[in-house]
């Protein structure tokens, strides 16, 4: 019975999670405030300066994305889901169903953790954003956010 439930619910959840992960992997760029420096150099030069700062951050080793966060969120979700569902199985049905509930909870928690990590994976790391923001600030630009 557990195998048929996994095929029915687990596989679609995993496929959806992977699609979300791929869809969120697009790069993000800083949004510049149109201050006097921005207007004096023009949009084309500002765009080139952003590209230079992004490249510099990568070249100096700033981690672009926190890839380990996805794995950590997935594992954490699995552990929490398994523990919670297993405990519920013990309280509700005694030992006879606790193992199946724990397994199902771990799968659901892991999938939830994967989706959470995937949604955050497309965002540049704080270190990367900080590097680029400082690089642009030293060039006279004001960063008001990232998109």
N, CA, C and O atoms as a GROMACS GRO file, in nm:
protein
  588
    1UNK      N    1   0.083  -0.119   0.000
    1UNK     CA    2   0.000   0.000   0.000
    1UNK      C    3   0.087   0.125   0.000
    1UNK      O    4   0.054   0.223  -0.066
    2UNK      N    5   0.197   0.122   0.072
    2UNK     CA    6   0.285   0.238   0.079
    2UNK      C    7   0.343   0.269  -0.058
    2UNK      O    8   0.358   0.386  -0.094
    3UNK      N    9   0.377   0.164  -0.137
    3UNK     CA   10   0.436   0.185  -0.268
    3UNK      C   11   0.336   0.252  -0.361
    3UNK      O   12   0.373   0.343  -0.435
    4UNK      N   13   0.210   0.209  -0.359
    4UNK     CA   14   0.111   0.270  -0.447
    4UNK      C   15   0.084   0.415  -0.408
    4UNK      O   16   0.062   0.499  -0.496
    5UNK      N   17   0.086   0.446  -0.279
    5UNK     CA   18   0.068   0.586  -0.236
    5UNK      C   19   0.185   0.671  -0.282
    5UNK      O   20   0.166   0.786  -0.320
    6UNK      N   21   0.307   0.615  -0.277
    6UNK     CA   22   0.423   0.690  -0.322
    6UNK      C   23   0.411   0.719  -0.472
    6UNK      O   24   0.437   0.830  -0.516
    7UNK      N   25   0.371   0.619  -0.548
    7UNK     CA   26   0.356   0.640  -0.693
    7UNK      C   27   0.248   0.743  -0.721
    7UNK      O   28   0.260   0.824  -0.813
    8UNK      N   29   0.143   0.739  -0.641
    8UNK     CA   30   0.030   0.829  -0.665
    8UNK      C   31   0.061   0.973  -0.624
    8UNK      O   32   0.021   1.066  -0.693
    9UNK      N   33   0.131   0.991  -0.513
    9UNK     CA   34   0.156   1.126  -0.462
    9UNK      C   35   0.302   1.167  -0.467
    9UNK      O   36   0.333   1.281  -0.501
   10UNK      N   37   0.392   1.076  -0.434
   10UNK     CA   38   0.534   1.110  -0.422
   10UNK      C   39   0.599   1.148  -0.552
   10UNK      O   40   0.671   1.248  -0.559
   11UNK      N   41   0.574   1.070  -0.658
   11UNK     CA   42   0.637   1.099  -0.787
   11UNK      C   43   0.592   1.235  -0.841
   11UNK      O   44   0.677   1.314  -0.882
   12UNK      N   45   0.462   1.265  -0.844
   12UNK     CA   46   0.424   1.399  -0.892
   12UNK      C   47   0.482   1.513  -0.808
   12UNK      O   48   0.518   1.618  -0.862
   13UNK      N   49   0.492   1.493  -0.678
   13UNK     CA   50   0.550   1.597  -0.592
   13UNK      C   51   0.698   1.617  -0.625
   13UNK      O   52   0.745   1.730  -0.634
   14UNK      N   53   0.771   1.508  -0.644
   14UNK     CA   54   0.914   1.519  -0.679
   14UNK      C   55   0.932   1.586  -0.815
   14UNK      O   56   1.020   1.671  -0.830
   15UNK      N   57   0.850   1.550  -0.914
   15UNK     CA   58   0.860   1.612  -1.047
   15UNK      C   59   0.830   1.761  -1.038
   15UNK      O   60   0.902   1.842  -1.096
   16UNK      N   61   0.726   1.798  -0.966
   16UNK     CA   62   0.692   1.939  -0.948
   16UNK      C   63   0.804   2.014  -0.878
   16UNK      O   64   0.837   2.127  -0.916
   17UNK      N   65   0.863   1.952  -0.778
   17UNK     CA   66   0.974   2.014  -0.706
   17UNK      C   67   1.092   2.041  -0.798
   17UNK      O   68   1.152   2.148  -0.792
   18UNK      N   69   1.126   1.945  -0.881
   18UNK     CA   70   1.237   1.965  -0.975
   18UNK      C   71   1.207   2.074  -1.076
   18UNK      O   72   1.296   2.151  -1.113
   19UNK      N   73   1.082   2.081  -1.123
   19UNK     CA   74   1.044   2.188  -1.216
   19UNK      C   75   1.057   2.325  -1.151
   19UNK      O   76   1.103   2.420  -1.214
   20UNK      N   77   1.017   2.335  -1.025
   20UNK     CA   78   1.032   2.460  -0.952
   20UNK      C   79   1.178   2.496  -0.939
   20UNK      O   80   1.217   2.612  -0.956
   21UNK      N   81   1.261   2.396  -0.908
   21UNK     CA   82   1.404   2.420  -0.892
   21UNK      C   83   1.465   2.472  -1.022
   21UNK      O   84   1.543   2.568  -1.019
   22UNK      N   85   1.432   2.413  -1.134
   22UNK     CA   86   1.484   2.458  -1.263
   22UNK      C   87   1.430   2.597  -1.296
   22UNK      O   88   1.504   2.681  -1.347
   23UNK      N   89   1.304   2.622  -1.269
   23UNK     CA   90   1.244   2.751  -1.300
   23UNK      C   91   1.299   2.865  -1.218
   23UNK      O   92   1.297   2.980  -1.262
   24UNK      N   93   1.349   2.836  -1.099
   24UNK     CA   94   1.401   2.940  -1.011
   24UNK      C   95   1.550   2.965  -1.029
   24UNK      O   96   1.608   3.046  -0.958
   25UNK      N   97   1.610   2.895  -1.123
   25UNK     CA   98   1.755   2.903  -1.135
   25UNK      C   99   1.802   3.023  -1.218
   25UNK      O  100   1.923   3.039  -1.239
   26UNK      N  101   1.712   3.105  -1.266
   26UNK     CA  102   1.753   3.220  -1.347
   26UNK      C  103   1.831   3.321  -1.265
   26UNK      O  104   1.808   3.338  -1.146
   27UNK      N  105   1.924   3.391  -1.334
   27UNK     CA  106   2.007   3.489  -1.265
   27UNK      C  107   1.929   3.613  -1.226
   27UNK      O  108   1.829   3.647  -1.288
   28UNK      N  109   1.976   3.679  -1.124
   28UNK     CA  110   1.915   3.803  -1.078
   28UNK      C  111   2.018   3.913  -1.087
   28UNK      O  112   2.138   3.888  -1.081
   29UNK      N  113   1.969   4.035  -1.103
   29UNK     CA  114   2.056   4.150  -1.119
   29UNK      C  115   2.015   4.261  -1.022
   29UNK      O  116   1.899   4.269  -0.982
   30UNK      N  117   2.111   4.344  -0.986
   30UNK     CA  118   2.076   4.457  -0.900
   30UNK      C  119   1.996   4.562  -0.976
   30UNK      O  120   2.013   4.581  -1.096
   31UNK      N  121   1.909   4.630  -0.903
   31UNK     CA  122   1.833   4.742  -0.958
   31UNK      C  123   1.900   4.869  -0.909
   31UNK      O  124   1.918   4.888  -0.789
   32UNK      N  125   1.935   4.956  -1.002
   32UNK     CA  126   2.008   5.078  -0.967
   32UNK      C  127   1.913   5.196  -0.949
   32UNK      O  128   1.815   5.212  -1.022
   33UNK      N  129   1.944   5.277  -0.850
   33UNK     CA  130   1.870   5.401  -0.829
   33UNK      C  131   1.919   5.502  -0.934
   33UNK      O  132   2.039   5.516  -0.956
   34UNK      N  133   1.827   5.571  -0.998
   34UNK     CA  134   1.868   5.666  -1.103
   34UNK      C  135   1.923   5.797  -1.044
   34UNK      O  136   1.861   5.903  -1.057
   35UNK      N  137   2.040   5.788  -0.980
   35UNK     CA  138   2.101   5.906  -0.920
   35UNK      C  139   2.177   5.986  -1.026
   35UNK      O  140   2.172   5.954  -1.145
   36UNK      N  141   2.246   6.089  -0.984
   36UNK     CA  142   2.317   6.177  -1.078
   36UNK      C  143   2.424   6.099  -1.154
   36UNK      O  144   2.442   6.120  -1.275
   37UNK      N  145   2.496   6.009  -1.086
   37UNK     CA  146   2.600   5.931  -1.154
   37UNK      C  147   2.539   5.843  -1.263
   37UNK      O  148   2.592   5.835  -1.374
   38UNK      N  149   2.430   5.778  -1.232
   38UNK     CA  150   2.361   5.693  -1.329
   38UNK      C  151   2.326   5.775  -1.454
   38UNK      O  152   2.349   5.732  -1.566
   39UNK      N  153   2.269   5.894  -1.432
   39UNK     CA  154   2.230   5.978  -1.546
   39UNK      C  155   2.351   6.029  -1.622
   39UNK      O  156   2.345   6.045  -1.744
   40UNK      N  157   2.461   6.056  -1.553
   40UNK     CA  158   2.578   6.110  -1.622
   40UNK      C  159   2.647   6.006  -1.710
   40UNK      O  160   2.702   6.040  -1.814
   41UNK      N  161   2.645   5.878  -1.669
   41UNK     CA  162   2.712   5.775  -1.750
   41UNK      C  163   2.618   5.710  -1.851
   41UNK      O  164   2.664   5.656  -1.951
   42UNK      N  165   2.490   5.714  -1.826
   42UNK     CA  166   2.393   5.654  -1.917
   42UNK      C  167   2.364   5.508  -1.885
   42UNK      O  168   2.440   5.441  -1.814
   43UNK      N  169   2.252   5.461  -1.939
   43UNK     CA  170   2.204   5.326  -1.908
   43UNK      C  171   2.297   5.217  -1.962
   43UNK      O  172   2.318   5.116  -1.895
   44UNK      N  173   2.354   5.236  -2.081
   44UNK     CA  174   2.442   5.133  -2.139
   44UNK      C  175   2.568   5.114  -2.053
   44UNK      O  176   2.609   5.001  -2.027
   45UNK      N  177   2.628   5.223  -2.011
   45UNK     CA  178   2.748   5.214  -1.927
   45UNK      C  179   2.714   5.154  -1.790
   45UNK      O  180   2.790   5.074  -1.737
   46UNK      N  181   2.600   5.193  -1.735
   46UNK     CA  182   2.558   5.139  -1.606
   46UNK      C  183   2.538   4.987  -1.616
   46UNK      O  184   2.577   4.913  -1.526
   47UNK      N  185   2.479   4.943  -1.726
   47UNK     CA  186   2.458   4.800  -1.748
   47UNK      C  187   2.593   4.727  -1.756
   47UNK      O  188   2.609   4.619  -1.699
   48UNK      N  189   2.687   4.786  -1.827
   48UNK     CA  190   2.822   4.726  -1.839
   48UNK      C  191   2.891   4.722  -1.703
   48UNK      O  192   2.959   4.625  -1.672
   49UNK      N  193   2.875   4.826  -1.621
   49UNK     CA  194   2.935   4.828  -1.487
   49UNK      C  195   2.874   4.720  -1.398
   49UNK      O  196   2.945   4.657  -1.320
   50UNK      N  197   2.745   4.699  -1.410
   50UNK     CA  198   2.680   4.592  -1.334
   50UNK      C  199   2.738   4.458  -1.376
   50UNK      O  200   2.770   4.374  -1.292
   51UNK      N  201   2.753   4.438  -1.507
   51UNK     CA  202   2.812   4.313  -1.556
   51UNK      C  203   2.953   4.292  -1.501
   51UNK      O  204   2.989   4.181  -1.461
   52UNK      N  205   3.033   4.400  -1.498
   52UNK     CA  206   3.170   4.390  -1.444
   52UNK      C  207   3.169   4.351  -1.296
   52UNK      O  208   3.248   4.267  -1.253
   53UNK      N  209   3.080   4.412  -1.220
   53UNK     CA  210   3.074   4.382  -1.077
   53UNK      C  211   3.026   4.239  -1.052
   53UNK      O  212   3.075   4.171  -0.962
   54UNK      N  213   2.930   4.192  -1.132
   54UNK     CA  214   2.883   4.054  -1.120
   54UNK      C  215   2.997   3.957  -1.152
   54UNK      O  216   3.016   3.858  -1.081
   55UNK      N  217   3.071   3.986  -1.257
   55UNK     CA  218   3.185   3.902  -1.296
   55UNK      C  219   3.295   3.904  -1.190
   55UNK      O  220   3.354   3.801  -1.158
   56UNK      N  221   3.320   4.023  -1.134
   56UNK     CA  222   3.422   4.034  -1.028
   56UNK      C  223   3.385   3.951  -0.906
   56UNK      O  224   3.470   3.885  -0.848
   57UNK      N  225   3.258   3.955  -0.868
   57UNK     CA  226   3.213   3.877  -0.752
   57UNK      C  227   3.237   3.729  -0.775
   57UNK      O  228   3.283   3.658  -0.685
   58UNK      N  229   3.206   3.681  -0.895
   58UNK     CA  230   3.231   3.540  -0.927
   58UNK      C  231   3.380   3.510  -0.928
   58UNK      O  232   3.424   3.409  -0.874
   59UNK      N  233   3.458   3.598  -0.992
   59UNK     CA  234   3.604   3.577  -1.002
   59UNK      C  235   3.673   3.572  -0.866
   59UNK      O  236   3.770   3.498  -0.848
   60UNK      N  237   3.624   3.652  -0.771
   60UNK     CA  238   3.685   3.655  -0.639
   60UNK      C  239   3.629   3.548  -0.546
   60UNK      O  240   3.665   3.542  -0.428
   61UNK      N  241   3.542   3.463  -0.599
   61UNK     CA  242   3.497   3.347  -0.523
   61UNK      C  243   3.375   3.366  -0.435
   61UNK      O  244   3.347   3.281  -0.351
   62UNK      N  245   3.302   3.476  -0.453
   62UNK     CA  246   3.178   3.492  -0.375
   62UNK      C  247   3.078   3.387  -0.422
   62UNK      O  248   3.053   3.376  -0.543
   63UNK      N  249   3.020   3.310  -0.332
   63UNK     CA  250   2.926   3.206  -0.373
   63UNK      C  251   2.800   3.267  -0.432
   63UNK      O  252   2.728   3.341  -0.364
   64UNK      N  253   2.772   3.237  -0.557
   64UNK     CA  254   2.656   3.296  -0.624
   64UNK      C  255   2.528   3.250  -0.557
   64UNK      O  256   2.445   3.333  -0.518
   65UNK      N  257   2.511   3.120  -0.543
   65UNK     CA  258   2.390   3.065  -0.482
   65UNK      C  259   2.430   2.976  -0.366
   65UNK      O  260   2.536   2.914  -0.366
   66UNK      N  261   2.343   2.969  -0.268
   66UNK     CA  262   2.366   2.881  -0.154
   66UNK      C  263   2.314   2.742  -0.183
   66UNK      O  264   2.212   2.703  -0.126
   67UNK      N  265   2.379   2.666  -0.272
   67UNK     CA  266   2.333   2.534  -0.314
   67UNK      C  267   2.317   2.436  -0.200
   67UNK      O  268   2.230   2.349  -0.205
   68UNK      N  269   2.398   2.448  -0.097
   68UNK     CA  270   2.385   2.356   0.016
   68UNK      C  271   2.256   2.381   0.092
   68UNK      O  272   2.210   2.295   0.167
   69UNK      N  273   2.198   2.499   0.075
   69UNK     CA  274   2.071   2.528   0.143
   69UNK      C  275   1.961   2.436   0.094
   69UNK      O  276   1.876   2.395   0.174
   70UNK      N  277   1.959   2.401  -0.035
   70UNK     CA  278   1.856   2.313  -0.088
   70UNK      C  279   1.868   2.176  -0.023
   70UNK      O  280   1.768   2.119   0.022
   71UNK      N  281   1.990   2.123  -0.018
   71UNK     CA  282   2.011   1.992   0.044
   71UNK      C  283   1.976   1.996   0.193
   71UNK      O  284   1.913   1.904   0.245
   72UNK      N  285   2.017   2.103   0.260
   72UNK     CA  286   1.989   2.114   0.403
   72UNK      C  287   1.839   2.124   0.428
   72UNK      O  288   1.787   2.058   0.519
   73UNK      N  289   1.768   2.206   0.348
   73UNK     CA  290   1.623   2.218   0.365
   73UNK      C  291   1.552   2.086   0.340
   73UNK      O  292   1.456   2.053   0.409
   74UNK      N  293   1.598   2.010   0.239
   74UNK     CA  294   1.537   1.882   0.208
   74UNK      C  295   1.557   1.784   0.322
   74UNK      O  296   1.463   1.717   0.365
   75UNK      N  297   1.680   1.775   0.371
   75UNK     CA  298   1.709   1.682   0.482
   75UNK      C  299   1.634   1.722   0.608
   75UNK      O  300   1.577   1.637   0.676
   76UNK      N  301   1.633   1.851   0.639
   76UNK     CA  302   1.563   1.898   0.759
   76UNK      C  303   1.414   1.869   0.750
   76UNK      O  304   1.353   1.822   0.846
   77UNK      N  305   1.355   1.896   0.633
   77UNK     CA  306   1.213   1.866   0.613
   77UNK      C  307   1.183   1.719   0.630
   77UNK      O  308   1.082   1.681   0.688
   78UNK      N  309   1.272   1.634   0.577
   78UNK     CA  310   1.253   1.490   0.590
   78UNK      C  311   1.258   1.443   0.734
   78UNK      O  312   1.176   1.361   0.776
   79UNK      N  313   1.355   1.494   0.809
   79UNK     CA  314   1.369   1.455   0.950
   79UNK      C  315   1.248   1.502   1.031
   79UNK      O  316   1.191   1.425   1.108
   80UNK      N  317   1.210   1.627   1.013
   80UNK     CA  318   1.096   1.681   1.089
   80UNK      C  319   0.967   1.610   1.051
   80UNK      O  320   0.889   1.572   1.138
   81UNK      N  321   0.945   1.590   0.920
   81UNK     CA  322   0.823   1.522   0.876
   81UNK      C  323   0.817   1.379   0.926
   81UNK      O  324   0.711   1.333   0.970
   82UNK      N  325   0.930   1.308   0.920
   82UNK     CA  326   0.933   1.169   0.968
   82UNK      C  327   0.909   1.159   1.117
   82UNK      O  328   0.833   1.073   1.162
   83UNK      N  329   0.972   1.246   1.193
   83UNK     CA  330   0.954   1.244   1.338
   83UNK      C  331   0.811   1.278   1.377
   83UNK      O  332   0.751   1.213   1.462
   84UNK      N  333   0.756   1.381   1.315
   84UNK     CA  334   0.619   1.423   1.349
   84UNK      C  335   0.516   1.317   1.311
   84UNK      O  336   0.429   1.284   1.390
   85UNK      N  337   0.528   1.264   1.189
   85UNK     CA  338   0.430   1.163   1.146
   85UNK      C  339   0.447   1.033   1.224
   85UNK      O  340   0.348   0.967   1.255
   86UNK      N  341   0.572   0.996   1.256
   86UNK     CA  342   0.594   0.876   1.336
   86UNK      C  343   0.535   0.890   1.475
   86UNK      O  344   0.474   0.796   1.527
   87UNK      N  345   0.554   1.005   1.535
   87UNK     CA  346   0.496   1.028   1.668
   87UNK      C  347   0.344   1.023   1.662
   87UNK      O  348   0.279   0.967   1.750
   88UNK      N  349   0.288   1.081   1.558
   88UNK     CA  350   0.142   1.077   1.542
   88UNK      C  351   0.095   0.932   1.526
   88UNK      O  352  -0.009   0.894   1.580
   89UNK      N  353   0.171   0.853   1.451
   89UNK     CA  354   0.135   0.712   1.434
   89UNK      C  355   0.138   0.636   1.565
   89UNK      O  356   0.053   0.551   1.589
   90UNK      N  357   0.235   0.666   1.651
   90UNK     CA  358   0.243   0.600   1.782
   90UNK      C  359   0.125   0.638   1.870
   90UNK      O  360   0.066   0.553   1.936
   91UNK      N  361   0.090   0.766   1.870
   91UNK     CA  362  -0.020   0.813   1.953
   91UNK      C  363  -0.154   0.759   1.902
   91UNK      O  364  -0.238   0.715   1.981
   92UNK      N  365  -0.171   0.762   1.774
   92UNK     CA  366  -0.300   0.725   1.718
   92UNK      C  367  -0.323   0.574   1.709
   92UNK      O  368  -0.426   0.524   1.752
   93UNK      N  369  -0.226   0.503   1.652
   93UNK     CA  370  -0.247   0.362   1.622
   93UNK      C  371  -0.150   0.267   1.692
   93UNK      O  372  -0.150   0.148   1.663
   94UNK      N  373  -0.071   0.317   1.783
   94UNK     CA  374   0.028   0.230   1.846
   94UNK      C  375   0.141   0.200   1.749
   94UNK      O  376   0.161   0.274   1.652
   95UNK      N  377   0.213   0.095   1.774
   95UNK     CA  378   0.332   0.063   1.693
   95UNK      C  379   0.299   0.007   1.556
   95UNK      O  380   0.385   0.007   1.469
   96UNK      N  381   0.177  -0.041   1.534
   96UNK     CA  382   0.147  -0.112   1.409
   96UNK      C  383   0.159  -0.023   1.285
   96UNK      O  384   0.190  -0.074   1.177
   97UNK      N  385   0.136   0.107   1.297
   97UNK     CA  386   0.138   0.192   1.179
   97UNK      C  387   0.240   0.306   1.189
   97UNK      O  388   0.251   0.387   1.097
   98UNK      N  389   0.313   0.313   1.297
   98UNK     CA  390   0.405   0.425   1.319
   98UNK      C  391   0.514   0.430   1.212
   98UNK      O  392   0.551   0.538   1.166
   99UNK      N  393   0.565   0.313   1.172
   99UNK     CA  394   0.671   0.309   1.071
   99UNK      C  395   0.625   0.362   0.937
   99UNK      O  396   0.695   0.440   0.873
  100UNK      N  397   0.506   0.319   0.893
  100UNK     CA  398   0.453   0.368   0.765
  100UNK      C  399   0.427   0.517   0.770
  100UNK      O  400   0.454   0.589   0.674
  101UNK      N  401   0.373   0.564   0.881
  101UNK     CA  402   0.347   0.707   0.895
  101UNK      C  403   0.477   0.787   0.896
  101UNK      O  404   0.486   0.894   0.836
  102UNK      N  405   0.578   0.734   0.964
  102UNK     CA  406   0.707   0.803   0.968
  102UNK      C  407   0.768   0.811   0.829
  102UNK      O  408   0.823   0.915   0.791
  103UNK      N  409   0.759   0.703   0.752
  103UNK     CA  410   0.812   0.702   0.615
  103UNK      C  411   0.737   0.802   0.527
  103UNK      O  412   0.797   0.876   0.450
  104UNK      N  413   0.605   0.801   0.539
  104UNK     CA  414   0.525   0.895   0.460
  104UNK      C  415   0.554   1.039   0.501
  104UNK      O  416   0.564   1.128   0.417
  105UNK      N  417   0.568   1.062   0.630
  105UNK     CA  418   0.600   1.197   0.680
  105UNK      C  419   0.736   1.243   0.634
  105UNK      O  420   0.754   1.360   0.601
  106UNK      N  421   0.833   1.152   0.632
  106UNK     CA  422   0.967   1.187   0.585
  106UNK      C  423   0.964   1.224   0.437
  106UNK      O  424   1.030   1.319   0.396
  107UNK      N  425   0.888   1.148   0.358
  107UNK     CA  426   0.878   1.179   0.215
  107UNK      C  427   0.811   1.314   0.193
  107UNK      O  428   0.857   1.395   0.113
  108UNK      N  429   0.701   1.338   0.265
  108UNK     CA  430   0.630   1.466   0.250
  108UNK      C  431   0.715   1.582   0.300
  108UNK      O  432   0.722   1.686   0.236
  109UNK      N  433   0.780   1.563   0.415
  109UNK     CA  434   0.866   1.669   0.470
  109UNK      C  435   0.985   1.696   0.380
  109UNK      O  436   1.024   1.812   0.362
  110UNK      N  437   1.044   1.591   0.324
  110UNK     CA  438   1.155   1.608   0.232
  110UNK      C  439   1.114   1.684   0.107
  110UNK      O  440   1.187   1.771   0.060
  111UNK      N  441   0.996   1.650   0.053
  111UNK     CA  442   0.946   1.721  -0.065
  111UNK      C  443   0.920   1.868  -0.033
  111UNK      O  444   0.952   1.956  -0.113
  112UNK      N  445   0.863   1.895   0.084
  112UNK     CA  446   0.838   2.034   0.124
  112UNK      C  447   0.970   2.109   0.141
  112UNK      O  448   0.982   2.225   0.100
  113UNK      N  449   1.068   2.042   0.202
  113UNK     CA  450   1.199   2.106   0.218
  113UNK      C  451   1.266   2.132   0.084
  113UNK      O  452   1.331   2.235   0.067
  114UNK      N  453   1.251   2.039  -0.011
  114UNK     CA  454   1.307   2.057  -0.144
  114UNK      C  455   1.245   2.177  -0.214
  114UNK      O  456   1.316   2.258  -0.274
  115UNK      N  457   1.114   2.189  -0.205
  115UNK     CA  458   1.046   2.303  -0.268
  115UNK      C  459   1.090   2.434  -0.203
  115UNK      O  460   1.115   2.533  -0.272
  116UNK      N  461   1.099   2.434  -0.070
  116UNK     CA  462   1.142   2.556   0.000
  116UNK      C  463   1.283   2.595  -0.042
  116UNK      O  464   1.309   2.712  -0.070
  117UNK      N  465   1.373   2.498  -0.046
  117UNK     CA  466   1.509   2.526  -0.088
  117UNK      C  467   1.516   2.571  -0.233
  117UNK      O  468   1.594   2.660  -0.267
  118UNK      N  469   1.434   2.510  -0.318
  118UNK     CA  470   1.434   2.547  -0.458
  118UNK      C  471   1.385   2.690  -0.479
  118UNK      O  472   1.437   2.763  -0.563
  119UNK      N  473   1.285   2.727  -0.403
  119UNK     CA  474   1.235   2.864  -0.416
  119UNK      C  475   1.339   2.967  -0.375
  119UNK      O  476   1.344   3.077  -0.429
  120UNK      N  477   1.423   2.931  -0.278
  120UNK     CA  478   1.527   3.023  -0.233
  120UNK      C  479   1.654   3.013  -0.317
  120UNK      O  480   1.738   3.102  -0.313
  121UNK      N  481   1.668   2.904  -0.393
  121UNK     CA  482   1.793   2.879  -0.466
  121UNK      C  483   1.820   2.981  -0.575
  121UNK      O  484   1.936   3.007  -0.607
  122UNK      N  485   1.717   3.039  -0.634
  122UNK     CA  486   1.737   3.135  -0.740
  122UNK      C  487   1.785   3.270  -0.693
  122UNK      O  488   1.816   3.357  -0.775
  123UNK      N  489   1.791   3.290  -0.563
  123UNK     CA  490   1.833   3.418  -0.508
  123UNK      C  491   1.983   3.415  -0.482
  123UNK      O  492   2.034   3.320  -0.423
  124UNK      N  493   2.054   3.518  -0.526
  124UNK     CA  494   2.198   3.523  -0.497
  124UNK      C  495   2.223   3.524  -0.346
  124UNK      O  496   2.143   3.576  -0.269
  125UNK      N  497   2.336   3.466  -0.307
  125UNK     CA  498   2.370   3.461  -0.166
  125UNK      C  499   2.395   3.602  -0.112
  125UNK      O  500   2.421   3.695  -0.189
  126UNK      N  501   2.385   3.618   0.018
  126UNK     CA  502   2.409   3.749   0.081
  126UNK      C  503   2.550   3.798   0.053
  126UNK      O  504   2.572   3.917   0.030
  127UNK      N  505   2.645   3.707   0.053
  127UNK     CA  506   2.784   3.745   0.026
  127UNK      C  507   2.798   3.798  -0.116
  127UNK      O  508   2.863   3.901  -0.138
  128UNK      N  509   2.738   3.729  -0.210
  128UNK     CA  510   2.745   3.771  -0.350
  128UNK      C  511   2.680   3.908  -0.368
  128UNK      O  512   2.738   3.997  -0.432
  129UNK      N  513   2.559   3.925  -0.313
  129UNK     CA  514   2.488   4.053  -0.324
  129UNK      C  515   2.568   4.164  -0.258
  129UNK      O  516   2.579   4.274  -0.313
  130UNK      N  517   2.625   4.136  -0.141
  130UNK     CA  518   2.704   4.237  -0.071
  130UNK      C  519   2.825   4.280  -0.152
  130UNK      O  520   2.858   4.398  -0.157
  131UNK      N  521   2.892   4.183  -0.215
  131UNK     CA  522   3.009   4.213  -0.297
  131UNK      C  523   2.969   4.304  -0.414
  131UNK      O  524   3.033   4.406  -0.438
  132UNK      N  525   2.863   4.265  -0.484
  132UNK     CA  526   2.820   4.343  -0.601
  132UNK      C  527   2.771   4.482  -0.558
  132UNK      O  528   2.803   4.581  -0.623
  133UNK      N  529   2.696   4.489  -0.450
  133UNK     CA  530   2.647   4.618  -0.401
  133UNK      C  531   2.763   4.711  -0.368
  133UNK      O  532   2.760   4.830  -0.402
  134UNK      N  533   2.865   4.658  -0.302
  134UNK     CA  534   2.979   4.742  -0.267
  134UNK      C  535   3.056   4.784  -0.392
  134UNK      O  536   3.098   4.900  -0.403
  135UNK      N  537   3.075   4.693  -0.484
  135UNK     CA  538   3.144   4.724  -0.609
  135UNK      C  539   3.073   4.838  -0.682
  135UNK      O  540   3.137   4.931  -0.730
  136UNK      N  541   2.942   4.830  -0.689
  136UNK     CA  542   2.866   4.935  -0.758
  136UNK      C  543   2.867   5.066  -0.680
  136UNK      O  544   2.873   5.174  -0.739
  137UNK      N  545   2.861   5.056  -0.549
  137UNK     CA  546   2.867   5.175  -0.466
  137UNK      C  547   2.999   5.248  -0.485
  137UNK      O  548   3.002   5.371  -0.493
  138UNK      N  549   3.109   5.173  -0.492
  138UNK     CA  550   3.240   5.234  -0.513
  138UNK      C  551   3.251   5.299  -0.651
  138UNK      O  552   3.337   5.385  -0.673
  139UNK      N  553   3.166   5.260  -0.742
  139UNK     CA  554   3.164   5.320  -0.877
  139UNK      C  555   3.065   5.436  -0.885
  139UNK      O  556   3.053   5.500  -0.990
  140UNK      N  557   2.994   5.464  -0.776
  140UNK     CA  558   2.904   5.578  -0.774
  140UNK      C  559   2.756   5.546  -0.788
  140UNK      O  560   2.674   5.637  -0.791
  141UNK      N  561   2.721   5.418  -0.795
  141UNK     CA  562   2.581   5.380  -0.813
  141UNK      C  563   2.516   5.353  -0.678
  141UNK      O  564   2.584   5.328  -0.578
  142UNK      N  565   2.384   5.358  -0.677
  142UNK     CA  566   2.305   5.321  -0.561
  142UNK      C  567   2.218   5.204  -0.596
  142UNK      O  568   2.138   5.211  -0.688
  143UNK      N  569   2.233   5.093  -0.522
  143UNK     CA  570   2.152   4.973  -0.546
  143UNK      C  571   2.031   4.979  -0.456
  143UNK      O  572   2.045   4.997  -0.334
  144UNK      N  573   1.911   4.965  -0.514
  144UNK     CA  574   1.789   4.972  -0.434
  144UNK      C  575   1.722   4.835  -0.417
  144UNK      O  576   1.622   4.823  -0.347
  145UNK      N  577   1.777   4.732  -0.480
  145UNK     CA  578   1.721   4.598  -0.468
  145UNK      C  579   1.776   4.508  -0.576
  145UNK      O  580   1.863   4.545  -0.654
  146UNK      N  581   1.721   4.386  -0.579
  146UNK     CA  582   1.761   4.287  -0.680
  146UNK      C  583   1.637   4.229  -0.743
  146UNK      O  584   1.535   4.210  -0.677
  147UNK      N  585   1.644   4.201  -0.872
  147UNK     CA  586   1.533   4.133  -0.941
  147UNK      C  587   1.586   4.038  -1.042
  147UNK      O  588   1.509   3.971  -1.111
   0.00000   0.00000   0.00000
